[in-house]
Amino acid sequence: MMMLLDPVKATLRDAADKLTGEKKRAFTAQVALDDVDGSARKTERALGWDSVSIQRGLDSWRTGVP
């Protein structure tokens, strides 16, 4: 897992707060894949996002179905 610095976490949270629905799930899933080993749980712990929504985004990314 990549160590995310506090300013980076704040920027990611701010960006996610500005998105909704499918776009937000896609964004949080991409952050999980790029920075947190693709784990919804680790992403939830690192950034405080809902792991169910992150997992839904990861599932959509894997299947190609939004």
Residue frames relative to the residue before (quaternion, step in Angstrom):
aa qw qx qy qz dx dy dz
M 1.0000 0.0000 0.0000 0.0000 0.00 0.00 0.00
M 0.4254 -0.6978 0.5211 0.2461 3.53 -0.94 0.92
M 0.4115 -0.6903 0.5375 0.2555 3.57 -1.04 0.81
L 0.1722 -0.7941 0.5779 0.0766 3.56 -0.53 1.18
L 0.3694 -0.7259 0.5417 0.2078 3.54 -0.82 1.02
D 0.6641 -0.5432 0.3442 0.3814 3.58 -1.14 0.62
P 0.6641 0.4851 -0.3422 0.4545 3.68 0.84 -0.73
V 0.6321 0.5142 -0.3307 0.4762 3.58 1.08 -0.68
K 0.6276 0.5267 -0.3320 0.4674 3.59 0.98 -0.81
A 0.6553 0.5141 -0.3116 0.4573 3.58 0.92 -0.89
T 0.6526 0.5074 -0.3129 0.4677 3.59 0.97 -0.81
L 0.6597 0.5021 -0.3079 0.4669 3.60 0.94 -0.86
R 0.6474 0.5121 -0.3176 0.4667 3.59 0.98 -0.84
D 0.6462 0.5242 -0.3106 0.4594 3.57 0.98 -0.89
A 0.6544 0.5053 -0.3105 0.4690 3.57 0.94 -0.88
A 0.6676 0.5009 -0.3034 0.4598 3.60 0.91 -0.88
D 0.6344 0.5456 -0.3272 0.4391 3.59 1.04 -0.76
K 0.6777 0.4949 -0.2843 0.4636 3.58 1.16 -0.55
L 0.6672 0.4641 -0.2925 0.5039 3.57 1.31 -0.12
T 0.1388 -0.7748 0.6088 0.0991 3.54 -1.29 0.36
G 0.8521 0.2455 -0.1426 0.4396 3.51 -1.35 0.29
E 0.8618 -0.0668 0.0811 0.4963 3.50 -1.06 -0.93
K 0.6478 0.5248 -0.3231 0.4478 3.59 0.98 -0.81
K 0.6530 0.5017 -0.3150 0.4718 3.59 1.00 -0.79
R 0.6497 0.5094 -0.3203 0.4646 3.60 0.94 -0.85
A 0.6462 0.5129 -0.3173 0.4677 3.58 0.99 -0.82
F 0.6532 0.5151 -0.3108 0.4598 3.59 0.97 -0.85
T 0.6957 0.4655 -0.2899 0.4640 3.59 0.79 -0.99
A 0.6198 0.5294 -0.3402 0.4689 3.60 1.08 -0.68
Q 0.6594 0.5020 -0.3161 0.4618 3.59 0.95 -0.82
V 0.6201 0.5134 -0.3405 0.4857 3.59 1.03 -0.72
A 0.6360 0.5253 -0.3311 0.4582 3.60 0.95 -0.84
L 0.6852 0.4832 -0.2850 0.4646 3.58 0.90 -0.90
D 0.7287 0.4592 -0.2427 0.4464 3.58 0.87 -0.96
D 0.8449 0.2504 -0.0637 0.4683 3.56 0.84 -0.98
V 0.7985 0.2771 -0.1246 0.5198 3.61 1.11 -0.50
D 0.6375 -0.5975 0.3184 0.3678 3.59 0.93 0.92
G 0.5967 -0.6072 0.3573 0.3841 3.61 1.15 0.47
S 0.5295 0.6412 -0.3946 0.3909 3.58 1.21 0.38
A 0.4117 -0.7137 0.5147 0.2372 3.57 -0.73 1.09
R 0.6565 0.5234 -0.3127 0.4442 3.60 0.97 -0.83
K 0.6660 0.4882 -0.3053 0.4742 3.58 0.93 -0.89
T 0.6367 0.5217 -0.3252 0.4655 3.57 1.04 -0.76
E 0.6185 0.5358 -0.3357 0.4665 3.57 1.03 -0.79
R 0.6800 0.4830 -0.2916 0.4683 3.60 0.88 -0.91
A 0.7044 0.4839 -0.2758 0.4399 3.58 0.91 -0.90
L 0.8384 0.2187 -0.0682 0.4946 3.58 0.91 -0.91
G 0.4878 -0.7035 0.4106 0.3139 3.58 1.25 -0.07
W 0.4579 0.6705 -0.4589 0.3608 3.58 1.21 0.38
D 0.6014 -0.5747 0.4261 0.3555 3.56 -1.25 0.47
S 0.4104 -0.7457 0.4693 0.2351 3.59 -0.59 1.14
V 0.5971 0.5604 -0.3709 0.4380 3.62 1.10 -0.59
S 0.6675 0.4846 -0.2969 0.4811 3.59 0.95 -0.85
I 0.6294 0.5193 -0.3340 0.4719 3.57 1.01 -0.79
Q 0.6618 0.5029 -0.3080 0.4629 3.59 0.90 -0.90
R 0.6201 0.5301 -0.3406 0.4673 3.58 1.01 -0.75
G 0.6510 0.5071 -0.3046 0.4757 3.57 1.02 -0.81
L 0.6444 0.5119 -0.3131 0.4740 3.58 1.01 -0.81
D 0.6410 0.5161 -0.3183 0.4705 3.59 1.00 -0.82
S 0.6445 0.5111 -0.3126 0.4752 3.58 0.98 -0.82
W 0.6422 0.5213 -0.3194 0.4624 3.58 0.98 -0.82
R 0.6894 0.4922 -0.2819 0.4504 3.59 0.92 -0.91
T 0.7633 0.3761 -0.2007 0.4854 3.58 0.96 -0.86
G 0.4081 -0.7126 0.4735 0.3185 3.57 1.16 -0.53
V 0.6013 0.5301 -0.3561 0.4803 3.57 1.32 0.15
P 0.3972 -0.7634 0.4598 0.2192 3.62 -0.57 1.14
